[in-house]
Amino acid sequence: MRVGSAIVVVWLVIGVFAAAQRHYFDDADASCASLGTLGLTIVAGPLNYIGANPKVHCTTPKPSE
């Protein structure tokens, strides 16, 4: 169990490093798409370095008048 936990932690740390290299933490806009892309990049971890470039496109509903 310890080895599995260590692998997950290392995987996520690599994902955070990839997101930092892409300057996803610098964006002050906290939109659905930017937060989704940040989270997906972190979860993708090392896959970012073999060509994965996850992007999330979403829209939020507009309030009715």
C-alpha positions, 0 to 999 in steps of 0.5 A: 500500500505504501508503494502505491501511495508514493506513486500517486503522490509522485504522479500528482507532483509531476502534474503540478510541475507541468501545470506550473511550467504552462503558467496555469497558476498565473491566470487570475481568471477562475473560469470553469475552463481554466480550473478544469484545464488546471485540474486535468493537467495535474491529474494527467501527471507524467502524460503531459511530457509524452504529448498529452495536452489536456484542455477543458471547454465548458460554459456556464448557464446564463441567468434568465431575465 
